[in-house]
Amino acid sequence: MSDIAWRPTEDYIENANVTRFMRKHGIKDYEELIERSTQDIEWFWDAVLKDLDVKWYEPYHTVMDDSKGIQWTKWFLGGRTNIVLNCLDQHLQTRPDNTAVIWENEAGDNKRMSYAELDQKVCRFANGLKSLGVKKGDRVGLYMPMAPDIIVGFLATIKIGAIIIPVFSGFGPYALAERLNIAEAKVLLTADGTKRRGKTVQIKSNSEEAIATVPSLEHVVVLDNIGLETTWKEGRDIWWKDLVDGQPDTCPTEHMDAEENAMIIFSSGTTGKPKGTVHSHGGCLAQICKELGYFFDVKEEDNFFWLSDIGWMMGPWMIIGVMSFGSTIVIFEGAPNYPDPGRLWKLIQDNKISTLGISPTAIRLLMRSGTEWVDKYDLSSLRFLGSTGEVWDPESWAWFFEHVGKKKLPIINIAGGTEIVGCFLAPLPITELKPCTLRGPGPGMDIDVFDEDGNSIRGEMGYLVCKKPSPSMTRGFWGEPERYINTYWSTWDNIWDHGDWAIVDEDGFWFLAGRSDDTIKIAGRRTGPAEIEAALMKHVAVSEAATIGIPDPLKGEDLACFVVLHAGFEPDEELRTELRDQVVAVMGKALKPKVMLFVKDLPKTRSAKIVRRIIKAKYLGEDIGDTSSIENPGAIDGLDDAI
């Protein structure tokens, strides 16, 4: 094999959780593990739950039932459990004094909570939610910075059988309102504000416009996070502290059927309206515990940190997975390079973090400050490096591997999505690694690379697909079962088309090469072009708009918007600034367009669909391909005159 960058030492192999699993089942090597686990998925998932000691109130009698089609497979039939039973309750007798959560902000303030302390806070908040009328099946929005109380709200909601809706705290009012309205949220958990890069960020006041347009919302629970004055509506709004004061510090955990819903996590698509992916108690536990247990080899003594917001899948994934093992999660409220470029490395040193998870975008940001900041701190506590969210470039991967991992640590590069609240592809700590690789299928994930005709291919770019169900696949989209089928199951019969380009090299190492649809990934976060376009269309001057993703050396991708103006409006710099600000007002600062261009027309099909593929190719100077379906071919040439 060529280009091997990392080989597992005897210590990694001998002490790995996945090695224990393989020996228990007489599996001799990695290749046999992948083959057996993907050929006999019923055996595998049952064996995983037993090996990782996932807890049940009542055991399941059947692993899976696909009688209604692969798209609607049910898992762990007859089983009753709860995510909180596994993340919190099971540890109260065996490790109550273990640290559950370490929190820091960019100023260096910190808090720690043991499992016993966390349980007390969760129970009080759960009782508080019940006092507001929240019951099993109700939806609760979570729109907060990474304050320690975010763990309390997350677990308390799930504990009582309600459904949590984590939303990215950087979203603007429109994006927040849309998600809460789709889910018909009954309660919103939020905060007065946060500090980022030393500046005060209003959260509750900024979200007031959204809150006012969600008729299903009965209450807004507000954390006094940094002591800000904030907007207030009597009878609807309640301070977090007032909700929990006087509440009992015990609360029964709801016994949930394995298939009952625990979370709705929204993922943007190409058609504008966000997709509400739905995840069950049993499915989350099976997939996430497998990934943290086998991919990242989590042990009780580990301090695990992933640089993430709660609205990104990795936030809930970290909470559920790490706490199921009785380990410690580290959360950070702030920017990784403020007040200086050593902030993240200091966090690792001071908290003896054993696993660092991060996006390639964040590494590209930190690279700009050179290696002296990394070298300044003791990172010897690290055992694993993790990454996800976007495709690595070789230079950034090498910097991470060499300067953070000192060429001694594996980069566990994982890829999947919100839709499966987990991974299709991931290395194991017993596998060799090439730069930028994802190594291969995650155990139990029967994936492949297809060409246009649905043939399995190797050595060339193709579509990443999944041929068998897994426990964590979304149970449709919230309220939109047909859209779910059209999105993932309509390309080939009974095959999940994930929308990623993938390639398997001559040695069997897997790599990704970006999205095969229009979805744009900015710093690892997906957004649909239609959401940006809808924000632009709210401006009185805008007649039409198209948005594409363009390469960006820091974020991986950034936004380029092409705008057609109504008659009577002329393009100028003032209007360009207004339109950028319009997107920020609706979608949040993280989605501020890099490029804003004015054009006279946009290329469309006869059905009036804007063809972003052609716009992108034209802008990047690439071959625009077949244009026979374009109704107004003059608009293609007109892109050259964009100003």
N, C-alpha and C positions, 0 to 999 in steps of 0.2 A: 504493500500500500504506500502511496505517495502522500506527502503533505500532512502527515500525522503531527499534530501540535502537542497533544497531551495523551499520556498513557496512564491508566490507573495504577497506583502503587498497591502493594500487598495489603496495606492498611485499609485503603478504600474498599478493596474487594472483600476482605475477610470480615469487616465490620458492617457491611452494607445490609440494610433491611431486605433489599431485594435478593441478596445472596442467601439469607436465611430462608426466604420464600422458595427460591429455586432448589435448594438442598432438601427442603421438606417434601418437594414434589418430584425429586429425581431429575431435575432439569440441568443439563450439563453446561450450557453456554447461552450467550445472549441470543443467538440465532434460533435456538430451540425454544427459548422463552417466547420470543415474538411469534414464532410459527404456532406453537401450541395455544397460546393465549388468544390468538386471533381466529384460529380454526374452531376452537371449542370455547366460545365466549360464556356460555352458561357455567361450565366448570370454573372458568377463570374468575368471574366476578364473585361467585360463591366462595371460592378459595381465598380471594383477597379480603373479603369482609371478615372471614374467620381469622386469617393471619394477622390482620390489623386490629382485631378485637373491637369492631364497631358494635355499639351497644343497641339493644332492642328491648322494648317493653314486652313485645310478643314477637316470636321469630316468624320469618316468612316461610311459606310452604312451597312456593314456586319462584324460581329465579326470574323468569321472564315469560311474557305472553305476547306474541306478535300476531295473534289471530286476526286482528283488525288491520293488519298491514305493518310493515317495518316502520312506517312513518309514525305510528301511534303505539309503539311497543310499550307495554307496562312492565314494571320491574318490582321484584321483591314482594310479590302478592301475599297478602295476609299479614305482612310485617307491620309493626307499629313502633315508631321511634320518634325522635326529635333531634334536630341539630344541636339544641342546647343540652340535651341529655349527654351528648358526646363531647361538646366543647367545654362544658362547665360542670354539670351535675356529677358526672362520674369521678371528677377529681376531688370532690369535697371531702371524701373519706380517706383518700390515699395520698393527696399532695396539696392540702388546703393552703399551706404557707408558701408554696412555690409562686414565683412571680409570674403573673399572667400577662401583664401589660407594662411596658416602659414607654413613657411619652416624653418627648422633648420638643421645644419650639426653637426657632432660629436664634433666639436671644439666650438660649441655654437653660431656661426654666425646665424643670423635669418633675415627673410624678411616676410613682410605681403603685401597682395594685396587685395584691396576691389573689389567688383564685377565690379564697374565702371573702375577701373584701369586694371583689368584683361581683360575686354571687349576691351579696347583700344589696349592692347598688342596683343590680339587674332586677332583683325581686321587688324592691321598692318602686322602681320605674315601671315594671310590669303591672303592679297593682295600681299605679297612677294611671296607666293607659286604660285599665279596666274601669277605673272611676270615670273616665271620659266616654265610656260606652264602647270601647274597642273590644271586639270579640273575634273569635275564630273566623278566618277568611277575609276579614277587613283589610284594606290596604293602607299602609303607613309610609309616607314619603320620608326620605332621609337626605337632607340638603344641608350639609354641615362641613366645616373644615375638619382636618384630622386632629381634633381635640380628643382627649381620652374618653370623654363621655360618649363619643360616637360608637364605641364598642358596647357601652351600656344600652343605648337606644336600639342598636342592631340586634343584640341578643334578646333584649326584653320583648321586642315585637315578635320575634320568632318563637320565644318561650310560650307565649299565650296563644299560639296558633294563627296569629295574624301574618300578613304577607308584607315583607319589607321591600321598598322601592328605593334603592340607593341611586342618587342623582349627582353628577359631577358638580362640585361646588363652584366651578368657574362659569357655568352656564348662565346666560342672560335670562330675563323674565319669560320671554316667549318660549324658549326651549324647555324651561322648567314647567310652565303651565301646560304645555302640550303633553308632557309625560304624565303629569298628575291627572290631567283630564282623561287620557286614554285609560288609565288604571282606575279612575274614579276613587282617588285617594280620600280617606276619611279624616286623617290627621297628618300634619306635616311636622317633622322634627327639624329645627333649624337653630341658628345661633345669631347673636347680635352682630358679630363680625369676627375678623381674624387679623393677624399681622403678617404681611408678606413683603420681604425685602425692606423691612422697617416701616412700611406704610400701612396705615389702617385701611382695611377693606370692609365696607358695609355689606352685610349679607341679608339680614332680615329686612332692612329698609329697601334694599335693592330688589328684593323678591316680592315686595308688596303688590306691585302691578300684576305679577303672576298669580299671587294668592287670591286677589280680587276676582280673577276670571275662572276660578275652579269652584263651581257650585257645590260639588260633593264635599268640600273641605268644611269640617265642623270645628276643628280646633287646630291651632298652631302652637306648638310647644317650643319655647325659646330659651336656649342656653345663654346665660350671662357669661360669655367667654372672655371678653376683654373690657367689660364695663362701659359699653357704648350706650348712649341714648338712642332709642330706636322707635320706629312707628308702632302704633298699638291700637288694637280694636278690642274694646271691652267685651267680654262674653265669648270671644273667639280665641284670643291670645292668652297664654298662660306661661309664666316663667317656669323653667325646668325645676328650680329649687322648690317653688310653691307646689308643684305637682307631687313631688316625692315626700315633702315634709309630712310627718305623721303616718306615712304608709308602713304597713308591716314589712319586716325584712325577710319574710318567707313567702313563697308563692309557688303553687304546684306547676310543674311543666306539663303542658298539654300533650297527651298521647296522640300522635299524628300517624295516619296511614302513610306508608312509605311513598305513595303516589300523590299525597296532598301537597299543595304548593307552599313553598317557603319564601321565594323571592321572585320579583319581576325586575330584570335588568334590561335597560333599553340599549339597543344597538341601532345606529343610524344606517340607512340604506340609500339606494340611488333614487328612490321614488319620493323622497321628501319626508313622509311621515315616519317617525321612529318606530322600530319594531320592539314590542314588549316580549322579550324572551322569558319563558316561564320555567322555573326550576323547583323540583320536588325535594322533600327532606331526604328520602332514600337515595335519589340520584346524586344530589350534592355530596352526601357523605361518601358514597362509593367512589366517585371519580376524584374528588378533591383529596380524600385521605390516601388514595392510591398514589396520587401525584406528589404530595408532600412526603409521604412515607418512602416511596421508591425512587423518585427522581431526585429529591433533595435530601433523602436519608435523614429526616427529622428525628431527633432524639429528645428526650425529656429535658436534657441540660442545654439545649440550643437556644440562642437568642436570634430570632429570625426577623429580617427587615426587608421589605420591598417598598421602594419609593413609589407610592401610589396614592391616588385619591380614592375615596370610598365608591365613587361613581364608576370607576374603571373596574372591570371584573376582578382584577388582581387584589383589590381591597377586601371584598367578601371572601375570596379564595384564600387569602392569607389568614384571615380570622378563623374561618372554619377549619382549615387544614392544620394550622400550627397548634391551635388550642385543643384539637382532638387528641393530640399527643401529649398534652399537659406541658407544652413548651411555652416559651415567652415570645410574644410579638412586640416589636419595637415600632412605634409610629412617630412620625415627624411632621410637625406643623410649620411649614415654611419652605424656603427655596434652598436647594442643596449647595449653592455657592454664595450664600449670604450669611453673615456680613463679610466673609472673605471666601476665596475658592477652596479653603480647607474645611468648610463646615461639615460636609458629608463624611470626610475621612476622620474628623474629630468625633463625630457621632459613633462611628464604628469602633474607634479606639476606646472611648469612654464607656461604652456599653458592651464591649466584648462581643460584638455581633459575629455570629458564625456563618450566616448566609446573607449575602447582599444581592438583592434583586433590583434591576434597573433597566431602563430602556436605552437603546442605542443613541437616541436623541440626547439624553442626559449625559451620556459619556462624551458625545461630541462637544457638548457645552463645557464640560469639565476639562477636556483636552486642551482647550484654548488657553488655560492658565499654566500649561506645562506640567512637568513631573515633580517639581520641587514641593508642591503642596501635598502630593500623595506621599512622597518620601519623608515628609515632616512627621507623619503619624505612624504609630505602631498598629499594623493591620494583621498581626500574626494570629488573631483569634479566628480569622476567616477560614472556613472549610470549603465553602461553595460560593461560586458566582452564578447569578441567574440573570436571564434576560428574556424579554418578550416584547411584543407590540409592533415590531416592524423588522424589515430585512436589515441585517448587518452589512456594512461595507468593510472590506478587509483591514483597512488602516485603523478604524475605530476598534474593531474586534481585537486586533493585535495590541493596541494600547491598553485596553482593559485587561487582556491576558497577561501582558508582560509587566505592566507597572502597578496594577492593583493585585493581580494574582501571583506576581513574581514568577510566572511560568510554572507554578506548582499546583494551581487550582483549576478544576474543570469549570468551563462556562456551560451551565445547563441551560441551553437556548431552547425555549419551548414555544410552541405555536398551536393555537386552536382558536378559541373565540368565545365571546359572550354567549353565543348560541349553544355552546356545550359546557359553559362555565368550567372549562378545562382545556385539555390539549389533545390534538391529533398526533403531534410529533414532539419527541423529547428524547434527549440522551438519558442514560442511566450512569451512575457513578462507577460502573464496572466496564464501561465502554470506552474505546479510544475515540479521540475527537480530531477532526480537521477544522481549520479556521472557518467560522461562520456556519458550521453545520448544525442541523437539528438531530443528527445521527440517524433516526429512523422512527417507525411508528411507536407510539406509546403502547405498552402491553394492553391487550384487549381491544385495540383500535384497528380494525381491519380496513386500512386505507390503501390507496393506490394512486397512480398517476395515469390519466386517460388522455388519449388524443381526441380530436373532434368527433370521431366515430365511436367513441366508447371502448377503444382497444387499450389494454394495458401497455405502457411504453417505459423504456429505460434509456438513459443517456440523452434525452431531449426534453425540452420544456413541454409540460402538459398541465392538465387540470387536476388539482388535488381533490380526491373524492373519498367517500367512506361507503363501504359495501355492506356493513352490518350495523345494527343499532348499538348504542352505548347508554348506560343508565342516566347520564346527565344531559342527553340531548333535550333541547327545549320541547316542552309539551305544547307545541304550536306557538303562535303569537297571541298575546292577550286579546281576545275578542276577534281574532282574524285567522281562523284555521286555514282558509283557502290561500291567503297570502303566504303563509308558512309553506304550504305545499308548492306553490309557484316559485318561491324563493330558493328552496333547497332540493326539491325532489322532481322538478319538471324537465331537467335536461336529459336524463336517462332514467329508464324504469327502475324504481327501487334503489336508486343510487343518490347519495347525498353529494351535491356539488357545492363545495365550500366557497368557491370564488377566489381561490388562490392559485397562482402559478407555482409549480413545483418541478424539481428534476432530481433524479436518482443517478449518481455517478457510477463509474465502472466498479467501484469497490463497495457499492451498496449504501453510500452515505447520502442522506437526503438534504436538500437545500430548497429554500423558498425564493421566489423572484418577484414578489409583489402581488397586488390584487388583479384578478382577471375581470372585474366589473368596474363600475365607476366610483365605487366607494373610495374616499380619500382618507389616508391615515396621516395625521399631523401629530408628531411626537408620540406615536403609538396609539392615539385616540382616533377612532373612526368617526367620520361625519359624512352625511350624504350631501351631494352637491345641491340637491333640490332644497334642503334646509337653508343653505346659504342664499340660494336664489330667491327663496320666499322672503328672507329678511330684506334683500335688496328691493324686492317688488313693493315693499311697504313704503318706500320713498316715492313721493309724488312725481318725481322726474323720470322714474324708471318704467319703461314699457315692457322690456324683456331682459332676461339675464341668463347667463350660462357660467358655470363654475367648473374648473378642472383642478386636479392636483398637479403641481410641478415640482421637480426635484429641488430640495433644499439641503445644503450641507450640514445644517444643524438639526432640523426637525425631521429629516427624511423626505417629507413632502410639505408644501405650503399651498396656499390658495391663490389662484389667478382667476379673476372675474371679468367677464365680457358683458358689457351693458349696452342695450339699445335704449335711447332716450325718447320720451314723448315729444311730439312737435311743440316748439316753443321753448325748449330747453337746449342749451348749448354746453358742450363739454368744456370744463376748465378745472383748474387745480382745487378751487374751493369746493366744487361739486364732488370731485374725486375724494377729497377728505371727508365730506359729508357721508358719502356712500360707505367708506370704510367704517366710519363711526356708527352708521346704521347697523352694519353687521355686528359690531361689538355690542351695541345696545340690545340686540335681540339674542345673540348667541354667546356673548362673553368675550373677554379679551383674548383668550387662547385661540380664537378663530378669526382674528383680524386678518383680512386678506393682504398678501404681500404685493400683489399686482392688481390694479384696477384699470381696465382699458375700455374705451368707448368705441363701438362699431355701429354701422348703419343697419346691419341685418345679421342674423344667425342662421347657419345651415340647418335645414329641417327636412324630415321625411314628409311624404304625402299625408301622413297622419298627424303632422305638426309636431312630431317629436324632435327636439333639438338633439343634434348628433355631436355629443361632447367628444367622442373619439376623434373626429375630424378636427375639431377645434384644438384639441391637445396636440395632435400630430403636426398641425400647421404651426402652432406656437413653438414647438420644440424643434422644428425643422426636419421632421421625419416624414417618411412616405405616408401619404394620407389614405392609400389603398382605394378600394372600390367606392365610387361616388354615384353609382347608378341609381341609388334610391333617393338621392337628394332632389327635393322639389325645386329649390332655388340655388343652383350651382354658383351663381354670381356672388352669393354670400361667402363662399369659400375664398375666392380671390379678394373679396373685401376685407378679410381678416388681416391681409397685409397692410391695410391702411388704418389699422387700429391705433388710437392715440391715447 
